[in-house]
């Protein structure tokens, strides 16, 4: 059985249906601007040309290729042509058996910190977003941990109204997905339109001295020790069987 273009659409549709609840709670995030495709290892190995053709037809160039389960930008490639796409797929498959293909969004990437439990939604807090001024074409693993070129800016270079809009959407996404404890909520603010597009929620964000999540919380008045105490308290206060 090979992975045809309709199959790629079906896989993407299933992912869309699973997240339809939180999409309805996030106005301004039209699904046609959140275009993705997913392929498993066996599909890629049995019909690489079909998988690539489907992703190209659906997403155009460039395409971000990512392992479905990974972190710190490990295994992520921005592919500009078919040769780079083949290499990108090989790179992603070294990290996971599922590969995600994502449309390139021409926008400013910003990140919010969220904290709280879904059984107490009124206590969930999110921060205004910050942004990373990457030293590479996108924020790679080397840029994060090796080169020391990238810079963290808090708050992000956005008007106050847009900062508050992203903060509000982060809280709605966090609650709609039933997140608990903490998450980093990543968004694009699209150039030219100003639309806010939810990219992903990272439920185990980096927690190093250079990581965005603790830096955002520090900007809100939480020392590292206070943040850890808060998270432990949230874990201990979870209602049994609530989630």
N, C-alpha and C positions, 0 to 999 in steps of 0.2 A: 504493500500500500504506500503510495507516495503522497507528499504534502503538496497539494495543488493550491492555487490562489484562493478558491472558495474555502478550503480548509483553514488557511491562514485567517481569513475573515471570520470563520466560525470560532476559532480559538480566541480571537480578539473580542468577538461578540460575547462569548461566555465570560471573559474577564470584565467586559462592560456591564453585563447583567449582574454580576456579583457585586459590583460597586455602584449600582444604579441608585441605591438609597442615598449615599453621600453625594452623588452628583446632583440629585434633585435638591439637596440642601445647599448647594453651592452655585447660585445663579451667576451667569457670566463665564461659565466653564463649559462651552458647547462641546459635545463629544467629537465633532468633526475636527476640532483643534487639539484634541488629545489623542492623536492617531498613534496606535502602536500595533505591533504584531508579535506573536509568540511562536516559537518552534522548538520542538524537542529534539534531542540528539538523534533518535532513530529516523525522524522525518528528514533532518539535514543530511544524514549519512545515506539515506535511500534516494533522495532527490534534491541535491544541493541547488541545481539550477532552478527548480521549481520554487523552492523556498526564497531564493534571492530574487527571482522575477516577481514573486508576490509582494515581497517587502518593497522593492523599488517602485512597483506600480502603485502601491498604496501610500508610500511615504515620500517618494522623491528623494533628491539629494540635498544636502548630506544626510546620512543616517547614523544615529548613535546605536551602537551594538553593545549590549550588556549581558552578563550572566544574571539569571533571574534571582539568584541568592548569593549576594556578596556584599562587600562594604568597602569604604575608603577609596572608591573609584577603581578598585582592582578589577582588571579584566575588561575595562570600558575603552572603546575605540570610537572615534569619529571617522566614518568612512565616506570618501568623496567619489569613489568609483568602484567598479566591480572587483578589481584586483584588491583594493583595500577592504572591500566587504568580505571577501573570502578570508583574508588574513584576520579580520576582526572576529569573524565567526569562530575560527580556530582558537583565538585568544580567549573568547568567552567560554568555549567548551572546556578549556583547561580548568575552569573554576566551577562549572555547574553543568547539569544535563539539559537545562532549559536556557534558551537564548531569547532575549527581548530586543526587538527592533523599535526604535523610537524616532519620530519625526523631529527634525531640528526646529526649534522655536527661536526666532530672532527677538530676544528679549533680555531683560536684566534679571538675573537669578538672585533671589533673596530668600532668607531663611528666618523662621520664627522658632522660639522655644515654647513648648506647651508643657504644663504640669498639672496633675490632678487625676481624680478617679471618676469614671462615668456614673457611679452610683451617687455622686454628689456633684452634679454638673454645675451648680451655681458657684462652686469653689474652684472650678477649672480656670487656670490663668494662662494667657499667652502674652508674649512680648511683642513689641514692635520689631520688625525685621531688621536684620543686618545683612551684609553682603561681603563676599570674598572677591577681592581684586586679584584675579589669578595671574600668575606669571607665565602661563601657557595658553594654548588655544581654548582649553577648558581646564577645569580644576582636577588635575590628575593626582595619582598617588604620590609621584615624585614631588609635585608642586606642594602637596600637603605636608609631607614629612621629611623630604630630603633637601630641596633646593633653598628653602627659606626666603623665597622671593615674593610669594603672595602676601596680601595684606587684608586684615579684617577691619571692616568699617561698621560701626554701630552708632546710630541707626544707619540704615542704607540711604544712599543718595536719592531720595524720593521726596515729593511734597508731603507735608504733614497729613493731608487728607488720604493720600495713597498709602502711607504707612499704617494709618488706622484701619483702612479697608483690608489690607493684607492681614493685620492682626486679628480682625474680626473673622475673616474667612478661615484662618488657622484654627480658631476655637471651634468653629462649626465643623470643619473637617475632622478634627480630633474627636469630637463627640459623636459625629455620625459614624465613624469607623470603630467606636467603642474602645478607643485607646485608654490605657491605664498607666499611671505612674508618670511617664514622660514620653515625649516624642519631639523630634525636630521636623517642622513642617516647611517644605521647600516649594517655592512658587516661582513662576516667571511673570514679570510685568512686560507685556508685549510692546515692543517699540512701535511707535506710530499710532497705536490704538489705545494704549494704557490698560488694556484688559489684563486681569489677573488670572493666571492659569495655574492650577494646582499640579505640580509635577509629581511629588511623592511625600509620604510621611515615613520618616525613619524612626522606628520604635526602639532602636538601640543605637542612639547617636554617639559619636565620638565624645570621650570624656577626658581628654588629655588637656594639659594647660593651654594648648593652642587651638582646641576644638571650639566650634561656634556655640554649641549648646551651653556649656558653663560660662562662656564669655557673655552671652545674651542674658543669662540669669544674674551674672555678676553686675551687669548694667542695671538690673532691676533691684539691686541691693542685697542679693544673696552671695555670701562668701561661699567658697567651695565646701567648707565644713557645714555651713547652714543648709546648703543645697542637699548634701548627702543625708543630713538629719531629716530634712523634709521628705525625701524620697523613701527613707526607711519608715517614717511615720505613715506615709501613704500605703506602703506595702502591708504594714501591720493593721491598718484600718479597713482593709478590703472586706466586704461582706462575703461570707462563705456562700459559694454558689452563685454569686452575682455575675461573674464573668470569668 
